[in-house]
């Protein structure tokens, strides 16, 4: 019996390590794509960027892919504990761990892909309204300040805190929203993705203020997400960042 338990523990550990390695590899590839794209943009002059920049169907698709990959790069590391706990639960209950984990992750990524579609549409509108430059940076101090203030207020809202609670508590999420089977795994992934968008979506919109393809801004927001979701008392860090965002945004509005 002890030998059987040891074999199960060893198999579970190997499976968990492989799952974690796979998730981190996906995030790493996404970051490499972003670094390469940012480097290509830096090599283009403003004039050549404007000449390249036409909102055709192909360009819209390119921006959608960019946003989708960016969301994977920023969110996958913080989602790893939830995916690993899900795998552990289904493994202990002798359910299809591999297919279930893939379905759960797929549902999660799909929600962020839908968010990316909305962000791409918003990017197009902001450029049409001359609030965003072809280099994907804010052209208005007032717009940047208002965006920071709105994100900061959202950081302090009860809705944000409710979503963050479920993102910070994988066990709470599993207990409240468990569904068996591969279809159930996909549904759970959709639900967890929805909570994560509710938790972090406003932070992602700050990319419009700091620069959609500015790697420093991307890394800073990804760091805030990790801080909120994985560090002890992360909810208070999130509220602190919210207060700072409001103060900084207010300063921009007043100075503008």
ZIZIBEL-V337235 format. One record per backbone hydrogen bond with DSSP energy under -1.0 kcal/mol. CO is the residue of the C=O (numbers start at 0). NH is the residue of the N-H. E is the energy in kcal/mol with one decimal. If there is no record, write none. Layout:
co:CO nh:NH e:E
co:CO nh:NH e:E
//
This chain:
co:0 nh:4 e:-2.4
co:1 nh:5 e:-2.4
co:2 nh:6 e:-2.3
co:3 nh:7 e:-2.4
co:4 nh:8 e:-2.5
co:5 nh:9 e:-2.5
co:6 nh:10 e:-2.4
co:7 nh:11 e:-2.8
co:8 nh:12 e:-2.6
co:9 nh:13 e:-2.3
co:10 nh:14 e:-2.5
co:11 nh:15 e:-2.5
co:12 nh:16 e:-2.5
co:13 nh:17 e:-2.4
co:14 nh:18 e:-2.4
co:15 nh:19 e:-2.8
co:16 nh:20 e:-2.7
co:17 nh:21 e:-2.3
co:18 nh:22 e:-2.4
co:19 nh:23 e:-2.6
co:20 nh:24 e:-2.2
co:21 nh:25 e:-2.2
co:22 nh:26 e:-2.1
co:23 nh:27 e:-2.5
co:24 nh:28 e:-2.6
co:25 nh:29 e:-2.0
co:26 nh:30 e:-2.4
co:27 nh:31 e:-2.3
co:28 nh:32 e:-2.0
co:29 nh:33 e:-2.1
co:30 nh:34 e:-2.6
co:31 nh:35 e:-2.3
co:32 nh:36 e:-2.6
co:33 nh:37 e:-2.8
co:34 nh:38 e:-2.2
co:35 nh:39 e:-2.1
co:36 nh:40 e:-2.1
co:37 nh:41 e:-2.2
co:38 nh:42 e:-1.4
co:40 nh:43 e:-1.3
co:44 nh:48 e:-2.2
co:45 nh:49 e:-2.2
co:46 nh:50 e:-2.1
co:47 nh:51 e:-2.0
co:48 nh:52 e:-1.5
co:51 nh:53 e:-1.1
co:53 nh:55 e:-2.6
co:55 nh:59 e:-2.5
co:56 nh:60 e:-2.2
co:57 nh:61 e:-2.1
co:58 nh:62 e:-2.5
co:59 nh:63 e:-2.5
co:60 nh:64 e:-2.5
co:61 nh:65 e:-2.3
co:62 nh:66 e:-2.7
co:63 nh:67 e:-2.5
co:64 nh:68 e:-2.7
co:65 nh:69 e:-2.3
co:66 nh:70 e:-2.4
co:67 nh:71 e:-1.8
co:68 nh:72 e:-2.5
co:69 nh:73 e:-2.2
co:70 nh:74 e:-2.5
co:71 nh:75 e:-2.2
co:74 nh:78 e:-1.5
co:75 nh:79 e:-1.0
co:78 nh:82 e:-2.0
co:79 nh:83 e:-2.7
co:80 nh:84 e:-2.2
co:81 nh:85 e:-2.4
co:82 nh:86 e:-2.3
co:83 nh:87 e:-2.1
co:84 nh:88 e:-2.3
co:85 nh:89 e:-2.4
co:86 nh:90 e:-2.2
co:87 nh:91 e:-2.1
co:88 nh:92 e:-1.4
co:89 nh:94 e:-3.1
co:90 nh:93 e:-1.4
co:94 nh:96 e:-1.4
co:95 nh:99 e:-2.3
co:96 nh:100 e:-2.6
co:97 nh:101 e:-2.4
co:98 nh:102 e:-2.5
co:99 nh:103 e:-2.8
co:100 nh:104 e:-2.5
co:101 nh:105 e:-2.6
co:102 nh:106 e:-2.4
co:103 nh:107 e:-2.0
co:104 nh:108 e:-2.6
co:105 nh:109 e:-2.2
co:106 nh:110 e:-1.6
co:107 nh:111 e:-1.4
co:108 nh:112 e:-2.0
co:109 nh:113 e:-2.1
co:110 nh:114 e:-2.1
co:111 nh:115 e:-2.2
co:112 nh:116 e:-1.9
co:113 nh:117 e:-2.0
co:114 nh:118 e:-2.6
co:115 nh:119 e:-2.3
co:116 nh:120 e:-2.1
co:117 nh:121 e:-2.3
co:118 nh:122 e:-2.5
co:119 nh:123 e:-2.2
co:120 nh:124 e:-2.2
co:121 nh:125 e:-2.8
co:122 nh:126 e:-2.0
co:123 nh:127 e:-2.1
co:124 nh:128 e:-2.1
co:125 nh:130 e:-2.7
co:125 nh:131 e:-1.2
co:126 nh:129 e:-1.2
co:130 nh:138 e:-2.7
co:132 nh:135 e:-2.4
co:135 nh:211 e:-2.6
co:136 nh:132 e:-3.0
co:139 nh:143 e:-2.3
co:140 nh:144 e:-2.7
co:141 nh:145 e:-2.6
co:142 nh:146 e:-2.4
co:143 nh:147 e:-2.3
co:144 nh:148 e:-2.4
co:145 nh:149 e:-2.6
co:146 nh:150 e:-2.4
co:147 nh:151 e:-2.4
co:148 nh:152 e:-2.6
co:149 nh:153 e:-2.2
co:150 nh:154 e:-2.0
co:153 nh:156 e:-1.4
co:156 nh:160 e:-1.8
co:157 nh:161 e:-2.2
co:158 nh:162 e:-2.1
co:159 nh:163 e:-2.7
co:160 nh:164 e:-2.1
co:161 nh:165 e:-1.2
co:162 nh:166 e:-1.8
co:163 nh:167 e:-2.7
co:168 nh:172 e:-2.4
co:169 nh:173 e:-2.7
co:170 nh:174 e:-2.5
co:171 nh:175 e:-2.2
co:172 nh:176 e:-2.6
co:180 nh:184 e:-2.0
co:181 nh:185 e:-2.2
co:182 nh:186 e:-2.2
co:183 nh:187 e:-2.6
co:184 nh:188 e:-2.4
co:185 nh:189 e:-2.2
co:186 nh:190 e:-2.3
co:187 nh:191 e:-2.9
co:188 nh:192 e:-2.4
co:189 nh:193 e:-2.2
co:190 nh:194 e:-2.1
co:191 nh:195 e:-2.2
co:192 nh:196 e:-2.4
co:193 nh:197 e:-2.4
co:194 nh:198 e:-1.7
co:195 nh:199 e:-3.1
co:196 nh:200 e:-2.7
co:199 nh:203 e:-1.8
co:200 nh:204 e:-1.4
co:202 nh:205 e:-1.3
co:203 nh:206 e:-1.9
co:204 nh:207 e:-1.5
co:205 nh:209 e:-2.4
co:206 nh:210 e:-2.5
co:210 nh:213 e:-1.6
co:213 nh:217 e:-2.6
co:214 nh:218 e:-2.7
co:215 nh:219 e:-2.2
co:216 nh:220 e:-2.5
co:217 nh:221 e:-2.4
co:218 nh:222 e:-2.2
co:219 nh:223 e:-2.0
co:220 nh:224 e:-2.2
co:221 nh:225 e:-2.2
co:222 nh:226 e:-2.4
co:223 nh:227 e:-2.7
co:224 nh:228 e:-2.3
co:225 nh:229 e:-2.4
co:226 nh:230 e:-1.0
co:230 nh:233 e:-1.4
co:232 nh:235 e:-1.1
co:232 nh:236 e:-1.2
co:233 nh:237 e:-2.4
co:234 nh:238 e:-1.8
co:235 nh:239 e:-2.3
co:236 nh:240 e:-2.5
co:237 nh:241 e:-2.0
co:238 nh:242 e:-2.3
co:239 nh:243 e:-2.3
co:240 nh:244 e:-2.4
co:241 nh:245 e:-2.2
co:242 nh:246 e:-2.4
co:243 nh:247 e:-2.8
co:244 nh:248 e:-2.8
co:245 nh:249 e:-2.6
co:246 nh:250 e:-2.0
co:247 nh:251 e:-2.0
co:248 nh:252 e:-2.4
co:249 nh:253 e:-2.5
co:250 nh:254 e:-2.4
co:251 nh:255 e:-2.0
//
